Amino acid sequence: MGLRLKFNLVLVVVFLAGFAAAGYITRQLLQDNAREEVLRNARLMMDTALSVRSYTVEQIKPHLDKQLEEVFLPQSVPAYAATETLNQLQKKYRDYGYKEATLNPTNPRNRATDWEADLVQQFRQNTETKELVSERNGGTGRQLYIAKPIQISNAACLQCHSVPGNAPASMIKVYGDDNGFGWKHNEIIGAQVVTVPMDIPIHNADRAFRTFMLSLAGVFAVVFVVLNVMLSWLIVRPIRRMSQSADKVSTGDFDVPEFTDGGRDEVAVLGSSFNRMRRSLEKAMQMIGD
């Protein structure tokens, strides 16, 4: 096994180990960054919904309460306002979703699906949990969701949702008296659920990963070629010349030229030592011959 082959084997082993480690770390980092980006988008949507709810309660509903006796205005309901606002956003970004999933809703569109009902049950079983973050496969691909519990912390809500007799007649006229009643104070009746697609950020992360790994492989290829050229020019060729000269000198052929490589590196020092040894050996052979 030649010096060049040994050097290249070590270089390839080191590269493969570094390539694998860099690939694992880089992929993990890019995937984590992609997930954090999706999570930030989801939190922004959730905060937007909460802001709309607060705005409706504080600045819209007080001006509409007097009209509820004559006509029910769903715009005065925080859940309706938040849902409608984010539905407008969903018209442009169809893969993004927001829902106030409720087990027994007044508005049928808010009725929880099976997986949303499971979230509500988790909040009910562990009341200390204030947020759930996870992933699921939706109809449009992989999705990340954030869920927060909807808890009846304001007793004023029970005016419309305790028993039908206490609810405004205008609301009964719109939604009927079959759904949205029987709620209790401090009861968790649903969950705010934001869903955000993960396919595009993950795809971008995979594309960045492939680009990085191809670039890393390209850099290695260039380094590999350059190192081999340097190894051949600076080490292998001079040593091969010395080996050939040593073979001739060992048979008594002193007509081989001396090495003229300048410099102070190890190969140049070895060449100078070889020249001295050759001259000494030549003189010793001449003295023996005399």
Secondary structure, 3 states (H helix, E strand, C coil): CCHHHHHHHHHHHHHHHHHHHHHHHHHHHHHHHHHHHHHHHHHHHHHHHHHHHHHHHHHHHHHHHHHHHCCCCHHHCHHHHHHHHHHHHHHHCCCCEEEEEECCCCCHHHECCHHHHHHHHHHHHCCCCCCEEEEEEECCEEEEEEEEEEECCCHHHHHHHCCHHHCCHHHHHHHCCCCCCCCCCCCEEEEEEEEEECHHHHHHHHHHHHHHHHHHHHHHHHHHHHHHHHHHHHHHHHHHHHHHHHHHHHCCCCCCCCCCCCCCCHHHHHHHHHHHHHHHHHHHHHHHHC
